[in-house]
């Protein structure tokens, strides 16, 4: 089984204090702290994603009317109708 060797005295002491306060092992408090941090990060990421999607929806809502007025081929004016060559 993998081991975790905590060499930072402050981190070790914090883990020990939390283990003593909760009556659990240091491994349990570290596991719990890591799970809680990951969950916070996941929630934050989900919120960021929702915010970005809302911004994109707003951009689409603003630009969609202008895009409806475009011709089927918006580059057609660049080419001669008869020859198909650039003007």
C-alpha positions as CSV (number, residue, x, y, z in Angstrom):
1,X,0.0,0.0,0.0
2,X,1.3,3.5,-0.8
3,X,2.4,5.6,2.1
4,X,2.4,9.3,2.7
5,X,5.3,10.8,4.6
6,X,4.5,14.3,5.8
7,X,7.7,16.2,6.2
8,X,6.2,19.6,6.9
9,X,5.9,20.1,10.6
10,X,3.0,22.5,10.5
11,X,1.0,20.2,8.2
12,X,1.7,17.3,10.5
13,X,0.7,19.2,13.6
14,X,-2.5,20.4,12.0
15,X,-3.4,16.9,10.9
16,X,-2.6,15.6,14.4
17,X,-4.7,18.4,16.1
18,X,-7.7,17.7,13.8
19,X,-7.4,13.9,14.4
20,X,-7.3,14.5,18.2
21,X,-10.3,16.9,18.0
22,X,-12.4,14.5,16.0
23,X,-11.2,11.3,17.6
24,X,-10.2,9.9,14.2
25,X,-6.9,8.9,12.6
26,X,-4.6,11.4,10.9
27,X,-5.2,9.4,7.7
28,X,-9.0,9.9,8.1
29,X,-8.7,13.6,8.6
30,X,-6.4,14.0,5.6
31,X,-8.7,11.9,3.5
32,X,-11.7,14.0,4.6
33,X,-9.9,17.3,4.0
34,X,-8.8,16.2,0.5
35,X,-12.3,15.0,-0.4
36,X,-13.8,18.3,0.9
37,X,-11.3,20.4,-1.1
38,X,-11.9,18.4,-4.3
39,X,-15.7,18.8,-3.9
40,X,-15.3,22.6,-3.5
41,X,-13.1,22.7,-6.6
42,X,-15.7,20.6,-8.6
43,X,-18.5,23.0,-7.5
44,X,-16.4,26.0,-8.4
45,X,-15.6,24.5,-11.8
46,X,-19.3,23.7,-12.4
47,X,-20.2,27.3,-11.5
48,X,-17.5,28.7,-13.8
49,X,-18.8,26.5,-16.6
50,X,-22.4,27.6,-16.1
51,X,-21.3,31.2,-16.1
52,X,-19.3,30.8,-19.3
53,X,-22.3,29.0,-21.0
54,X,-24.5,31.9,-19.9
55,X,-22.1,34.4,-21.5
56,X,-22.1,32.4,-24.7
57,X,-25.9,32.2,-24.7
58,X,-26.0,36.0,-24.4
59,X,-23.5,36.4,-27.3
60,X,-25.6,34.1,-29.5
61,X,-28.8,35.9,-28.5
62,X,-27.2,39.3,-29.5
63,X,-25.6,38.1,-32.8
64,X,-28.2,35.6,-34.1
65,X,-30.5,38.3,-35.6
66,X,-27.6,39.7,-37.6
67,X,-26.6,36.3,-38.9
68,X,-30.1,35.6,-40.2
69,X,-29.7,38.5,-42.7
70,X,-26.5,37.0,-44.3
71,X,-26.7,35.6,-47.8
72,X,-26.4,31.9,-48.3
73,X,-22.8,32.5,-49.4
74,X,-21.4,35.5,-47.7
75,X,-18.2,35.4,-49.9
76,X,-20.1,35.4,-53.2
77,X,-19.4,39.2,-53.7
78,X,-15.7,38.3,-54.0
79,X,-16.1,36.3,-57.1
80,X,-17.3,37.0,-60.6
81,X,-20.6,35.2,-61.2
82,X,-19.7,34.1,-64.8
83,X,-16.1,33.0,-64.5
84,X,-16.0,32.1,-60.8
85,X,-12.7,33.9,-60.6
86,X,-11.9,36.5,-57.9
87,X,-12.9,40.0,-58.8
